[in-house]
Amino acid sequence: MNIRVKLETQHFHMKIVFMGTPDFAVASLDALVKAKFDIVAVVTAPDKPAGRGQKINESAIKRYAVEKNIPVLQPEKLKNPEFLEALKAYQADLQVVVAFRMLPEVVWNMPAKGTINLHGSLLPQYRGAAPINHAIINGEKESGVTTFFLTHEIDTGDIIQSASTPISDDETAGELHDKLMHIGANLLVKTVSSIEKGDYSEQPQPQSNILKHAPKIFKDDCKIDWNNSAQLIYNLIRGLSPYPTAFTLLNDKTLKIFKVELEDKEPGIAAGGFLTDGKTYLKFAAKDGFIKLLDIQYEGKKRMSIEDFLRGMRL
């Protein structure tokens, strides 16, 4: 087994460049700042126009960095010579990546101590862009976070540390996301501390005959197939809530579904059909049970409870 243990007597403060974009990454950056690590710069996505007014939207990481007076780099392309020169000028000992895009070797291989990544799964399972969603969609009972060194193949580098957490039967992707965000931030501080002290080990990812993947989720993946079992549909809805959100069609309009209850009884109507009393419940038939809607958003309307929806809708 390839296990390397680094032991150094000299202790010094590393220069760290942090790379990330969304709120998930902010928790980690904030934890490193509060732990007094020397964050010399952050790298994040370029500003983008968003919403109906096309207002310029800054990433969550940029907003945090500006508030803390940390220099910000926002390259369109990560191989841009000007960006590479600017990055090199910070002379980082270590780069830390959380919820960012894929890095070219010229970037991840730049610091003397390498580049580490925090991933939202227990590697080697759920490599890819959407590990939190896929874990719940697949009905997993446990998830976690892993820190590892970046290499050529995505999410395959040697593991430094990991931490696990149970997934409850009704937990959504949003709830697991928030849980892993804080567990991950704590793990990252531990990992960076051990690298700074030179007291850590790298272990190759375990071999597994069955690898579950976590590819990016597209709109077509979010459409509910009512011919599936009620449990599979229930897991899909949890795994896509609150974003990108499972949906079905009702009166030829999109009905996004955020929260449901599982009813384990023979539906007696065709899969995809629904029952309602017009006031308090709306439930769709799956192959072997019902999915009772609780929290939804109908096309053109705001998110609301099923009671509020039925009050203003005749089915």
Summary of the structure (lengths in Angstrom):
residues: 315
radius of gyration: 22.6
end to end distance: 62.9
largest distance: 73.6
contacts: 970
relative contact order: 0.12
helix: 27%
strand: 29%
